[in-house]
Structure formats: C-alpha cells, structure tokens
Amino acid sequence: MEEILDATLELLDNCTCETSCTECLNHFHNQHLQHRLDRHLGATLLRYAIRGEIPACSPGTDQLVTLAQLRASLELAG
C-alpha cells in the first residue's frame, strides 16, 4: 500500500496540468466530477494522510473556492 500511495503522490506532484487531466485524475467513471478535481489539493491531502505533513493555510479567497467545491460535493452525496 505504501508503494501505491507514494506512486500516487508522485503522479499528482509531477503532472503538468493546472488542476486535473487524463494523465493524473480524470477518467471515464469520474467525468461528472472532473470540474471539481484538483491534483494540488489531492496531493496536499495525501501528504497529510501518509506523512503527517500539516498543510499551510492558503489565502482566504482560495479557501472559499476550495470549500465551495467541497460543499457542492457533500450536497450531492446528501
């Protein structure tokens, strides 16, 4: 599992797209969510989960955008 998580983090960190693409996160089964995917946020969360690295706070305006996406996802999930 450690190798899979490390490889996933490397993939997210080294992709050259802005938020997500078919090389890092996008695939057929998540096409309805692709506009909400963010490889940078995913890498930050993964780093916290596997290494315990506490993420730095982003500016308030960036937080509003990220939290709006989370809220929309949670609303979809009920």
Backbone as numpy.savetxt, mean C-alpha at the origin, in Angstrom:
# Nx Ny Nz CAx CAy CAz Cx Cy Cz
7.84 -17.89 4.98 7.02 -16.70 4.98 7.89 -15.44 4.98
8.99 -15.50 5.72 9.89 -14.35 5.78 10.42 -13.97 4.40
10.78 -14.99 3.60 11.28 -14.73 2.25 10.21 -14.08 1.38
8.98 -14.53 1.52 7.87 -13.98 0.73 7.64 -12.52 1.10
7.62 -12.21 2.40 7.40 -10.84 2.85 8.54 -9.93 2.43
9.78 -10.40 2.54 10.93 -9.61 2.10 10.89 -9.36 0.59
10.53 -10.38 -0.18 10.43 -10.22 -1.63 9.32 -9.25 -2.00
8.22 -9.30 -1.27 7.10 -8.38 -1.51 7.53 -6.95 -1.22
8.21 -6.75 -0.12 8.68 -5.41 0.23 9.65 -4.89 -0.82
10.55 -5.74 -1.27 11.50 -5.34 -2.32 10.77 -4.96 -3.60
9.76 -5.73 -3.95 8.96 -5.43 -5.15 8.29 -4.07 -5.01
7.67 -3.81 -3.88 6.98 -2.53 -3.67 7.96 -1.36 -3.65
9.10 -1.54 -3.03 10.09 -0.46 -2.94 10.76 -0.16 -4.27
10.94 -1.16 -5.12 11.72 -0.98 -6.34 10.90 -0.73 -7.59
9.59 -0.79 -7.50 8.77 -0.50 -8.67 8.92 0.98 -9.01
8.78 1.32 -10.27 8.96 2.70 -10.70 7.65 3.44 -10.93
6.53 2.80 -10.67 5.24 3.46 -10.89 4.96 4.47 -9.77
3.96 5.30 -9.97 3.62 6.31 -8.98 2.89 5.71 -7.78
1.84 4.93 -8.03 1.08 4.36 -6.92 0.91 2.84 -7.03
0.51 2.35 -8.19 0.38 0.91 -8.42 0.32 0.63 -9.90
0.75 -0.57 -10.26 0.73 -0.98 -11.66 0.68 -2.51 -11.70
0.67 -3.07 -12.90 0.62 -4.52 -13.04 1.93 -5.19 -12.62
2.98 -4.42 -12.48 4.26 -4.98 -12.04 4.32 -5.14 -10.52
3.50 -4.39 -9.78 3.62 -4.47 -8.31 2.31 -4.89 -7.63
1.19 -4.25 -7.89 -0.02 -4.54 -7.13 -1.25 -4.90 -7.97
-1.37 -4.33 -9.13 -2.60 -4.51 -9.90 -2.68 -5.87 -10.59
-3.85 -6.48 -10.49 -4.14 -7.69 -11.25 -5.64 -7.76 -11.49
-6.08 -8.72 -12.24 -7.48 -8.82 -12.65 -8.43 -8.83 -11.46
-8.09 -9.53 -10.40 -9.01 -9.72 -9.28 -9.17 -8.48 -8.40
-8.30 -7.50 -8.52 -8.48 -6.28 -7.72 -8.74 -5.06 -8.60
-9.19 -5.27 -9.81 -9.36 -4.17 -10.74 -10.34 -3.11 -10.24
-11.32 -3.50 -9.43 -12.29 -2.53 -8.93 -11.72 -1.68 -7.78
-10.54 -2.03 -7.27 -9.90 -1.29 -6.19 -8.60 -0.60 -6.60
-8.19 -0.76 -7.83 -6.86 -0.31 -8.25 -6.65 1.19 -8.06
-7.70 1.98 -8.17 -7.54 3.42 -7.98 -7.23 3.78 -6.52
-7.41 2.82 -5.61 -7.14 3.05 -4.18 -5.80 2.46 -3.73
-5.16 1.67 -4.56 -3.92 1.01 -4.16 -2.75 1.98 -4.19
-1.87 1.86 -3.20 -0.70 2.72 -3.10 0.47 1.86 -2.62
1.42 1.62 -3.51 2.54 0.75 -3.17 3.40 1.34 -2.06
3.48 2.67 -1.98 4.28 3.31 -0.94 3.66 3.05 0.44
2.36 3.21 0.53 1.66 2.95 1.79 1.76 1.46 2.14
1.61 0.60 1.15 1.74 -0.84 1.38 3.11 -1.21 1.90
4.15 -0.61 1.34 5.51 -0.88 1.79 5.71 -0.39 3.22
5.16 0.76 3.54 5.26 1.30 4.89 4.59 0.37 5.90
3.40 -0.10 5.57 2.68 -1.01 6.47 3.40 -2.35 6.60
3.95 -2.84 5.50 4.67 -4.10 5.53 5.95 -3.98 6.36
6.66 -2.86 6.21 7.87 -2.64 7.02 7.53 -2.63 8.51
6.40 -2.04 8.86 5.97 -2.04 10.26 5.63 -3.46 10.73
4.94 -4.20 9.88 4.50 -5.55 10.25 5.66 -6.52 10.41
6.66 -6.45 9.53 7.73 -7.46 9.59 8.97 -6.99 10.33
9.17 -5.67 10.43 10.39 -5.16 11.06 10.12 -4.28 12.28
8.86 -3.93 12.47 8.52 -3.06 13.59 8.92 -1.61 13.39
9.22 -1.22 12.13 9.61 0.17 11.84 8.38 1.06 11.93
8.40 2.00 12.85 7.28 2.90 13.03 7.34 3.97 11.94
6.27 4.11 11.18 6.29 5.09 10.08 6.28 6.52 10.60
6.93 7.40 9.87 6.91 8.82 10.18 5.55 9.40 9.77
5.12 10.39 10.48 3.85 11.03 10.14 4.02 11.87 8.87
3.07 11.75 7.99 3.08 12.56 6.78 2.30 13.85 7.07
2.42 14.84 6.20 1.67 16.08 6.39 0.16 15.82 6.47
-0.54 16.68 7.16 -1.98 16.52 7.36 -2.77 16.36 6.08
-2.40 17.08 5.03 -3.13 16.97 3.76 -2.97 15.58 3.16
-1.77 15.01 3.28 -1.53 13.65 2.78 -2.32 12.64 3.60
-2.40 12.87 4.91 -3.15 11.97 5.77 -4.63 11.98 5.41
-5.16 13.14 5.08 -6.57 13.24 4.69 -6.87 12.39 3.46
-5.98 12.44 2.48 -6.17 11.66 1.26 -6.12 10.17 1.57
-5.12 9.75 2.34 -4.96 8.34 2.68 -6.14 7.84 3.51
-6.55 8.61 4.50 -7.67 8.19 5.34 -8.99 8.18 4.58
-9.14 9.05 3.60 -10.35 9.04 2.78 -10.44 7.74 1.99
-9.30 7.26 1.50 -9.28 5.99 0.78 -9.61 4.84 1.72
-9.06 4.86 2.92 -9.35 3.83 3.91 -10.83 3.85 4.28
-11.37 5.02 4.47 -12.78 5.14 4.82 -13.67 4.55 3.73
-13.37 4.87 2.48 -14.15 4.34 1.37 -14.06 2.82 1.32
-12.88 2.27 1.57 -12.73 0.81 1.58 -13.53 0.18 2.70
-13.49 0.79 3.88 -14.23 0.27 5.01 -15.73 0.36 4.78
-16.18 1.42 4.13 -17.61 1.55 3.82 -18.06 0.45 2.86
-17.19 0.10 1.91 -17.51 -0.98 0.99 -17.62 -2.31 1.72
-16.78 -2.48 2.73 -16.76 -3.72 3.48 -17.91 -3.81 4.49
-18.62 -2.70 4.68 -19.76 -2.69 5.60 -19.35 -2.35 6.98
